Amino acid sequence: MKYCLNILIIMLSIALFGSCKEEPIGQQPVDDIPPGKVTDVTVRSIAGGAVFHYSLPADEDLMCIKAVYSIDGQTEVESKASAFVDSLQIQGFGDTIQYQVRLIAVDKSRNESESHAETIKPLLPDVLAISETLDIVPDFGGLLATWNNPNRAEISVNVELEDHNREYVPKETFYSSTADGKGTVRGMDTIPVYFRTYIQDHWGNRSRLRYDTITPIFETEFDKSKFATITTPGDANMLGSHPLSNIWNGNPGGAPCSSPAGGTLWPQPFSFDLGVPGKISRLRLYQRGDGDAYIFYEGNLRNFEVWGCLNFNPALEGWGQWTKLMECESVKPSGLPTGQNSVEDVDVAKNGEEFINDPTNPPVRYLRILVKRTWADGTNFQIGEVDIFGDNRPSVLQQ
C-alpha cells in the first residue's frame, strides 16, 4: 500500500507540473536574423521630449521600432512605435539638457537591429513652463493658486504648510489637466501662514520650490437653516417633488431642485433669502448628483448670473432692485463630449464648482440667480446643492 501511495503521489505531481507549465505567448522565434536599421532619421524637439521621423527597414517580419533612453541618467526606459508608422515620440524629460537616444528595429522573432544613436535637446518641459505662470494670492479663508497649462499636461500642484515645528507638511494637492487651472485652500484663520508650493508631472519631474507668506481673508459659510424661498415676479416655478429648498438641505447627492420641462420662460430666474446680510465671497454649486450619467449634462447649469440686493420688495417687478454680482460659466475640465467623463470631471462635479465674487461688490441678503443655459440646452434646470460663503459679521455693513 505504501508503494502504491508513493506511485500515485508521483503521478499527480507530474500531472500538476504539466498543467502549470507556462504556455508561450505570441509568435515564437523562427530565425535569428536581425532586421535592418532605421535610416533618414530626423528629430524635432518638443516640450520635455522629441519626435523622431525615419525610414523603416524593408524586413517583412518587422514588428516595431523602439527608443531606448534614460530620463534620470540611471534607469533605462523604452518607448515603442508599430511597424505601420514612420515616427516615434518620447516624453518625460525634466530639463533642456542633451540626452542620447538609441533607435532599434525589432522583428517578430525578437531580433534587434544595430542601434541608431541620436542626441536630443528637449524644449522647456511643461512642468517648468507651468511653474513660471503659477500665481499665489490671499483668498477668503486661505489662498488662491492659478496657473496656465496650454498643452493640458497631467500635473499636480502641491501645497505644503509650515507647522509648529517649522517643517513643511502636505496641505492640499490639485490634480489637473485643464488649460487654465486654479485651486483654493480654505478653512484657515486670518493670521499669516507660510506656504511652500511645487508642481509635479506624470513622470515625477518637479519644479523649483516656491515660498509664500499668505494672510487669509475672513470667511464663513452662511447658515443654511436661515435660508428661505422668496417670491419674485417672473421667477420660474419649481416641481412640487423637487422644490427650491432642496438646494440647501445639506444633501448634494440627493434629489435636486428642478424647474418643469417644456416651459416657455427662458432664461429662468429664481430667488431666495440668505437670512442675514453679508458680503458674498464665493458660491459653490453642486450638480445633480444621482448618478454620473447626469454630470455635465441634463439640466445642470452651464451659464448663469448671480444678482443680489440688501432690501427686497416683493411687489417690484424686473431687475431694478437687484445688483449683478457674478457672471458664471460651468467648465468641464476634460473638454470631453457629453457622456464621457474623466476622473477630474467627476471629482469637480461631486465636490462642487466654485464661482468667485468680486470683493468690491456690495453686501446683500437676497440672491436671484438667472439660469441662461444648461448642459443639455433644454427647457428646464436642475441643481443639487448650493453653498454660500462670505463675511456676514455685523461690522460688514459698516465697511
N, C-alpha and C positions, 0 to 999 in steps of 0.2 A: 504493500500500500504506500509506503514511504517513497519507493522508487517511482511509482505511477504518479504520485503527487508532484514530485520534482519534475518529471517529464511534462506534466500539464502546466506547471508554472513557467517552464522554459518556452513552451509553445505559445502561451499567452503573451509572454514578454516579446517574442519575435513578432507576433501579430500586432501588438501595440506599437512597437518600434516602427513597423512598416506603415501603419496608419498615420503615424505622427510625422513621417518623413516629409519634409517641406517640398512641395511641387514647385518647379521653376516657373517664374512669371515672365511673360513676354518672349520675344524671339530669342532663341539660343544662338550663340556664336556659330557661324558657318564657315568663317575664314579668319585669317589673321593678317589681312592686307589692309593697312591704314588708308584712309581717304586722303585726297589732296588737300592742300592748304587753301584758305580763302585768299583772294587776290583783289587788287584795285581798292584797297581799304581807304576810306575817308572818315574823318572824325569831326563831329560837331559838338562843341561844349554846350551843356545846359546847366541849369541851377542844380548844383550838387551831383553832377554826373556828366554823361556823354552819350551820344548816339553814334553807332558805327554803321556805315553802309559798305557793302562789299560785293564781290562776285563769288558765287558759290562754286565749289569744285564740281566736276562733272560726274562724280561717282553715283551710280544708280541706287545704291543702298545707303545714301546719306540720310542720317536721322536728324541731326541738329548741329547748331553752332553754339559753343559755349564760351563765355568770357570768364576768365579766372583772375581775381584781383583781391586786394586787401584794403579794407576801409581804415582799419586801426593800425596797420603796419605789422600785425601779428597773425591774425586769423584769416585764412583764405576763404573767399566765398565765390559762388558761381551764379551766373545768370545765363539763361538759355533762350534761344530762338529756334523755331522749327525750320526744317529744310524748305519750307514753302514761302519763306520771306527772305529778303536780302538785307535786313537791318536788325540791329540789336541795341537795346537801351539799358544802361546801367545807372543806378542812383544810390544815394546813401552816404556820399562823402560830406564831411562836415566843415570843409575849408576849401581854399582855392589853390592849394599847392599841387605839384605834379605827382601823378601816380602812374605806375606801369600796369597795363592790362594785356593779358595773353588771350588771343582768339584761337580756338581749337575746333576743328571739324570732327564730328563723331559719327560713325556709321552704325548700322543696325546690329553689327556684331560686336559693338562696343570698342572698336578700334579707334584710336585717336591719331589725328594728323600731327605733324610738327606744328608747334605754336607760332603764331604771328604776333609779335610784340608791338604795342603802340603806347605812346606816352600821352596822357590826357591832363588837362588842367581845367577842372570844373569851374563853372561860374559860381557866383556867390550863392550858397545853399539857402533854401527857403527859411530854415530855422534862424539864420543870421539876418537875412533881409527883413523878416517879420519883426525880429527883436529891435531893429532900428526904428520901427514905427510904433512900438509899444508906448502907450501913454498911461500914466497912473495919476489920478486926481482924487481929492477927497469927495466923498459922496454921503448921502444920508445913511447914517448907521455904519459907515465903513469906507470903502474905496470903490472906484470905478476904473477898470482896466479896458482899454480899447487897442486894437491892432488891425493892420491891413494884411491880408493874405490873398493876393490876386491869383495865385496859382492853386488856391484851395488845397494846400498841403495839409495832411493829417498831423496836427500838432497838439501839444498840451501846454497850457500856460500855468505854471506852478507858482503859487503864492505862499510864502512862509512868513511866520510871525515870530518876533523875538519874545521869548518867555521870560519869567522872572530870574532864570539862571543865565540870562543873556545868551541863550542858544536859540537858533532858528529852528522852528518846528513847522511841519506842514499845516497850512490853514485852509487852502482851497486849491483845487485843480480844475481847470476848464479845458475840456477836450473839444476841439473844434476843427472844422474844415471849411467854414464859411469865409467869404471874401472879406467881409467887414465884421470882425469878431469883437465881442465885448463880454465882460464878466464882472460880477459885483461880489464884494464881501460885505456882509451885513451883520447886524446884531451887536455892534460894538459901542462902547461908551465914547463920550466926546472928550477924550484925552489923547495926547499924541501917542501914536503907535509906530513901531519900527517894523517895516516890511522888507522882505527880500524876494525878488521875482526872477524867474528864468523861463526860457522856452525850450522845449524838447521835441524832437521829431520822431518819426516812426522807427528810425534806426538807432535811436539813443543819443544822437548828437545834441549838444546843449549850447545855448547862447551864454554870453557872459552874465554874471550875477548883477542884478540891478538893485540898488538900495534906495528906499524912500521912507520919509517920515510923514505920516498922514494923521491929521486930526479929523475924525469923522464928524459929520453934521448931525445934530439931534434928529431922531426919527422914532416914531412909534406906529404901531398898527391901529387903525381906527377900530373901535369896539363894534363888532357886527350885531351884537344884541340890541344896539340902539338904531340899527338901520330900519327903514320903513319905506313902503311904497307910497308915492305921491301921484296925484292925478294932474297931468298937464295936458291942456287941449292939443290934440294932434298926435299924442303918443300912440304907439302900437298896443293892441290888446295882446294878452298872453293866454295860452291854452290853460283851461282850468286845472288840468292834471300836471301842468308844468308852469307854475306861477313864477313871477319875478323873484319872490323871496327865496327860491332855490339857489340863487347866486350868492346868498350869504348864510346858508345853513351849515357851513363848515364841512361839506361833503363834496369835494370836487369830482369824485368819481361816481357820484350818484346821478339821479335824474336831473337833467338840465332845466333851465327856463327855456321856453320856446314860444315864439310867435306862430300863429297858424299859417300853414302853407296856402299858396294861392291868393294871398292878399294883394290888393291893388295899390296899397300905400307903399311907396318906396322912394327914397330911403326911409328907414323905420327908426324913430327915436323912442327912448324910454327914460323914465326919471325915478330917482329915489333920494331919500333923506339920509344923511350920514349920522344924524342925531346930535352932532356937535360941530361947531365951526372949526376950521383949521386950514393950514396950507398943505396942499397935496404935493408929495414928493414923487410918488410913483403909483402906478396901478398894475397889479398882477392879474392877468386873465387866464383862466383855465378853460381849455376847450372841452367840448362834450366828451366825457371820458368813459362811456360804457362800451369799450372795445376799440382796438387800434384801427378798425376799419373807418372810423369817423375822423381820425386825426388828419388835420389839414384837408378836410373835405366836408361835405354836407353843409349844414347851416352855421358852421364855425366862422367866426368873424375874420375877415381879411382886411378890410379898410373901414375905419370908423373914426369919429371925432368925439372928444370929451369936452363938455361945456359945464360951467358951474355958476352958482350965484350964492350970495350970502343971505339974502332975504327973498323968500319965494312968495309970489302972489298967484294962487291957483286960477284966478279969473283972467289973467293976462294970456293972450294967445301969442304965437310966434316966438321969436328968439330975442326980443328986445331986452328982457331982464337977465339974459344969460351971457356969460363971457367965455369965449373959446379958450380952452386950456391946452389941448393936445390934438394933433393930427397923427393918427396911429395906423400902422400897417403891420400885419402879421406876415413874417418872412419864414418860409420853410428852409431850414439850414442846408439841406442836401440839394434842393432845387429839383428833386426827382418828380416825375409825373404823379398825378393823383393815384392813390392806391399803392404806391411804392414808398416805403418809409425807411430811412436809415435809423440806426440806434440813437443818433443825435436828435433826429426828428421826434422820436418817441419820448426821449428824455425832456426835450423842451416843452412838448405839449403837456406832459403829465406833471412837470414841475412848475408850469405856468410861464407865460410870456410876459415880460416886464416892459412897461411903457413909461418913460420918464417925463415929468412935468417941469417946465421952466420955473426955477425958484423965484423969479421976479413976478410971477402971476399972483393975483390977489387971493386972500383966503376965501373959502367957500364953505357952505354947509350942504348944499343941494347939488346933485350931479345929474346931468342929462347927457345921455350917450346916443349919438346918431350913427346907426349902422348903415354904411353906404354900400358894402359889398360883402358877400360870403364866399367861401372857398368853392362852393358848387354853383355860384351865381344864381341861386334860387330865389324864391319869393318869401322865405322866412329865415329867421336866425335862431341860433341856439348857443347858450353859454353855460358852462359847468359851474364856475365859481368866480368871484371877484374879490381880491384883497386890496384894501386901500391903505396907503402908508403916508405919513407926513408928520407935521408938528401941530398938535391940537391943544397945546397948553394955552391957558387964558391969555398969557402975555403975547401970543402971536397976533392978536387983533390990535395990539398997540404998536406993532412994528411998522 
